[in-house]
């Protein structure tokens, strides 16, 4: 699909995902080498969005598996619908009597029934979960295993086996192999250390918080209704907040939420009152809000009307705390 790294960056940009050279290189190699990609980094920096953008860029179905504590292979692979199987048996009981009518011995009846067992042991009773959906997909797909670090180590070991050969054994049906080799991306928020075996089989990518310039490009792309001046101020404030000792730093997704909130509130400037009323869009712990209060008195925007009265430039100026 991709001829070079520039193609990757252009394709992801068309899906509104701004990729660095490192991201584009890893995606290019994963596409060519048919290897899974393990993406680690803080929550909310765009790991899941990368998977979505990659799937859209290569026109593959996105199959997402959200991991959580207690997830096991049954919940990830398939569910056998025994109730539906029993219902079919009841509905076809009269037909079975016709099939077995001319048999004379129990052995003959068993042999005759065995010829029809595909009716009762078939994919019609198989309810595929994300992993099996990716294996059985009629068209090439992309499997997104989200937050693999939330799953138990036992499930990680099972997943490693599936990713090695993309085939699974279903007792009722036998071994099922992938029709098309899916692309795979796994994300992790680093809540626990992943096994060396998993990392060894994947291309590794770490996505950190973006630079000020990159985050400004993201905000302008995702929230075009926010004025360039306010976008600049918003990004600068978020970048400063991330330098504080907070329990949870604002993510890129929260920067975008805040930018959309400013648009919805018809805010003209990011002044102290606006910050006080919207700071909890960025920070989700009271301790963090209190720690950030010191920024409010220092993050000042000149009053545009006063500048106009003086006949000076109408461009608002903002003062930020000195870098520590």
C-alpha positions in Angstrom: 0.0 0.0 0.0 2.7 2.5 1.0 5.7 3.1 -1.3 7.7 5.2 1.2 7.5 7.0 4.5 6.1 10.1 2.9 3.1 8.1 1.7 2.4 7.0 5.2 2.5 10.6 6.5 0.2 11.8 3.7 -2.2 8.9 4.2 -2.5 9.5 7.9 -2.8 13.3 7.5 -5.8 12.6 5.2 -7.4 10.9 8.2 -6.6 14.0 10.3 -3.7 12.3 12.1 -0.4 14.2 12.3 2.4 11.6 12.3 6.0 12.2 13.2 8.8 10.7 11.1 9.3 8.0 13.8 5.6 7.0 13.7 5.5 7.0 9.9 8.6 4.9 9.8 7.3 2.2 12.2 3.9 2.0 10.4 5.7 1.7 7.0 7.9 -1.1 8.3 4.9 -2.9 10.0 3.0 -2.8 6.7 5.9 -4.2 4.8 7.1 -6.8 7.3 3.6 -7.8 8.4 4.6 -7.4 12.1 2.4 -6.2 15.0 3.1 -2.7 16.4 3.2 -2.2 20.1 2.5 1.5 21.0 3.2 2.7 24.5 2.8 6.1 26.0 0.7 8.2 28.4 -3.1 8.0 28.1 -4.7 10.3 25.6 -1.7 11.0 23.3 -3.3 9.4 20.2 -2.3 5.7 20.4 -5.9 4.4 19.7 -6.4 7.2 17.1 -3.3 5.9 15.3 -4.9 2.5 14.9 -8.1 4.0 13.6 -6.3 6.3 11.2 -4.1 3.5 10.0 -7.1 1.3 9.3 -8.9 4.1 7.4 -5.7 4.9 5.4 -5.3 1.4 4.1 -9.1 0.9 3.8 -9.3 -2.1 6.2 -12.0 -2.9 8.6 -11.1 -1.9 12.1 -11.7 -4.6 14.7 -11.1 -3.3 18.2 -10.6 -5.4 21.3 -10.7 -3.4 24.5 -8.7 -5.1 27.2 -9.6 -5.2 30.9 -8.7 -7.1 34.1 -10.3 -10.5 33.9 -10.4 -10.7 30.2 -9.8 -14.3 29.1 -9.6 -16.2 25.8 -13.3 -17.1 25.8 -14.4 -13.5 25.9 -11.8 -12.5 23.3 -12.3 -15.4 20.9 -15.8 -16.7 20.7 -19.0 -17.8 22.4 -20.8 -21.0 21.5 -24.5 -20.5 21.4 -25.7 -23.6 23.1 -29.3 -22.3 23.5 -29.5 -21.6 19.8 -28.2 -25.1 19.1 -30.8 -26.7 21.4 -33.5 -24.7 19.7 -32.4 -26.0 16.3 -32.5 -29.5 17.7 -36.0 -29.1 18.9 -37.2 -27.5 15.7 -35.6 -30.2 13.6 -36.8 -33.1 15.8 -39.5 -34.2 13.3 -37.1 -34.1 10.4 -34.6 -36.2 12.4 -37.3 -38.9 12.8 -37.7 -39.0 9.0 -33.9 -39.3 8.6 -33.6 -42.2 11.0 -36.9 -44.0 10.1 -35.4 -46.7 8.0 -32.5 -47.5 10.3 -32.7 -50.9 12.0 -29.9 -50.8 14.6 -28.5 -48.2 17.0 -25.2 -48.2 15.1 -27.0 -47.4 11.8 -28.8 -44.6 13.5 -25.6 -43.2 14.9 -23.9 -43.4 11.5 -26.9 -41.7 9.8 -26.9 -39.0 12.4 -23.1 -38.4 12.0 -23.7 -37.6 8.3 -26.0 -34.7 9.4 -23.9 -33.4 12.3 -22.6 -30.5 10.3 -26.1 -29.0 10.7 -25.7 -29.0 14.5 -21.9 -28.2 14.7 -21.4 -25.3 12.3 -20.5 -21.6 12.3 -24.2 -20.7 12.6 -23.8 -21.4 16.4 -20.5 -19.5 16.7 -20.6 -16.0 18.0 -17.1 -14.6 17.2 -15.5 -12.1 19.5 -12.8 -9.6 18.2 -9.9 -12.0 17.9 -11.9 -14.6 15.9 -13.5 -11.9 13.9 -10.1 -10.8 12.7 -9.1 -14.4 11.9 -12.4 -15.1 10.0 -12.7 -11.8 8.2 -13.6 -12.2 4.5 -11.6 -9.0 3.7 -8.3 -7.8 5.1 -8.7 -6.1 8.5 -6.8 -4.3 11.2 -6.9 -5.6 14.7 -6.6 -3.0 17.4 -5.8 -4.5 20.9 -6.4 -1.5 23.1 -4.7 -1.2 26.5 -3.1 -4.6 26.6 -1.5 -3.7 29.9 -4.9 -3.8 31.6 -5.2 -7.5 30.8 -3.6 -10.3 32.9 -0.3 -11.8 32.1 -2.0 -15.1 31.3 -4.1 -13.5 28.6 -1.0 -11.7 27.2 0.6 -15.2 26.8 -2.5 -16.5 25.1 -2.6 -13.5 22.8 1.1 -14.0 21.9 0.3 -17.5 20.7 -2.6 -16.3 18.5 -0.5 -13.5 17.0 2.2 -16.0 16.1 0.2 -18.0 13.6 -3.3 -16.5 13.5 -5.1 -19.7 13.9 -7.3 -21.0 16.8 -8.8 -24.3 17.7 -12.5 -24.5 18.3 -13.5 -27.8 19.9 -16.8 -27.9 18.0 -15.3 -27.1 14.6 -11.6 -27.8 14.7 -8.8 -25.5 13.7 -9.7 -22.2 12.1 -7.0 -20.3 10.1 -6.9 -16.7 9.0 -8.2 -16.0 5.5 -6.2 -12.8 5.4 -3.3 -11.8 7.7 -4.6 -8.8 9.6 -2.5 -5.8 10.5 -2.2 -5.6 14.3 -1.6 -2.7 16.6 -1.4 -3.0 20.4 -1.6 -0.1 22.8 -0.4 0.2 26.4 -0.5 3.0 29.0 2.4 1.5 30.9 0.3 0.5 33.9 2.4 -2.7 34.1 5.4 -4.1 32.4 4.7 -6.2 29.3 6.6 -9.4 28.7 9.8 -9.5 26.7 8.3 -12.2 24.5 5.5 -9.9 23.4 7.9 -6.9 22.8 10.3 -9.1 20.9 7.6 -10.1 18.4 6.4 -6.5 17.8 7.8 -3.3 16.3 8.0 -0.8 19.2 6.8 2.7 19.2 6.6 5.2 22.1 4.3 8.2 21.7 4.9 11.0 24.2 3.1 14.3 24.6 3.6 16.4 21.5 5.7 19.5 21.2 4.0 22.9 21.3 4.2 23.2 17.5 2.8 19.7 16.9 0.0 20.2 19.4 -0.9 23.5 17.8 -1.2 21.8 14.4 -3.4 19.2 16.0 -5.7 21.8 17.6 -6.0 23.8 14.4 -6.8 20.6 12.4 -9.3 19.2 14.8 -11.0 22.4 16.1 -10.9 24.8 13.1 -13.5 27.1 14.6 -11.1 28.2 17.3 -9.2 31.4 16.4 -5.5 31.0 15.7 -4.7 33.4 18.6 -6.8 31.4 21.1 -5.4 28.1 19.8 -1.9 29.4 20.5 -2.8 30.6 24.0 -4.6 27.3 24.8 -1.7 25.2 23.7 0.9 27.3 25.6 -1.1 27.0 28.8 -1.5 23.2 28.4 2.2 22.9 27.8 2.9 24.8 31.0 0.4 22.7 33.0 2.3 19.5 31.9 5.5 20.9 33.5 3.7 21.0 36.9 3.9 18.1 39.4 0.3 16.8 38.8 -1.3 13.5 39.5 -2.6 13.4 35.9 -1.3 15.7 33.2 -3.8 17.0 30.6 -3.7 14.7 27.5 -4.0 15.8 23.9 -7.6 14.6 23.9 -8.3 16.9 26.8 -6.6 19.8 25.0 -9.1 19.2 22.2 -12.0 19.0 24.6 -11.0 22.3 26.1 -10.6 23.9 22.7 -14.1 22.8 21.7 -15.4 24.0 25.0 -13.9 27.5 24.3 -15.7 27.5 21.0 -19.0 26.4 22.5 -18.7 29.1 25.2 -18.0 31.8 22.5 -14.9 32.8 24.5 -13.1 35.8 23.0 -10.1 35.6 25.2 -8.6 33.1 27.6 -8.8 35.3 30.7 -8.7 34.4 34.4 -12.5 33.9 34.6 -12.6 31.6 31.6 -9.8 29.6 33.0 -11.5 29.3 36.4 -14.7 28.1 34.8 -13.1 25.6 32.4 -10.0 24.3 34.1 -11.7 21.1 35.1 -12.0 20.2 31.4 -8.2 19.8 31.5 -7.6 18.6 35.0 -9.6 15.8 36.7 -8.2 15.8 40.2 -9.0 18.5 42.8 -5.4 18.4 44.0 -4.2 19.1 40.4 -6.7 22.0 40.1 -5.3 23.6 43.3 -1.7 23.2 42.1 -2.6 24.8 38.8 -4.3 27.8 40.4 -1.0 29.7 40.6 -1.0 29.8 36.8 -4.3 31.7 36.7 -3.0 35.0 38.1 0.0 34.9 35.9 -1.7 33.8 32.6 -3.0 37.3 31.6 -4.4 38.5 28.3 -4.3 42.2 27.6 -7.8 43.7 27.2 -8.2 44.2 23.4 -10.6 47.1 23.9 -8.1 49.1 25.9 -5.5 48.5 23.2 -8.0 49.7 20.6 -8.6 52.9 22.7 -4.9 53.6 22.8 -4.8 53.2 19.0 -2.2 50.5 19.4 -2.2 47.1 17.8 -5.3 45.1 18.6 -3.3 41.9 19.0 -3.8 40.5 22.5 -0.7 39.7 24.4 -0.4 37.0 27.0 2.1 36.5 29.8 3.0 33.0 30.9 4.9 31.9 34.0 8.7 31.6 33.6 9.9 28.1 32.7 11.2 26.2 35.7 
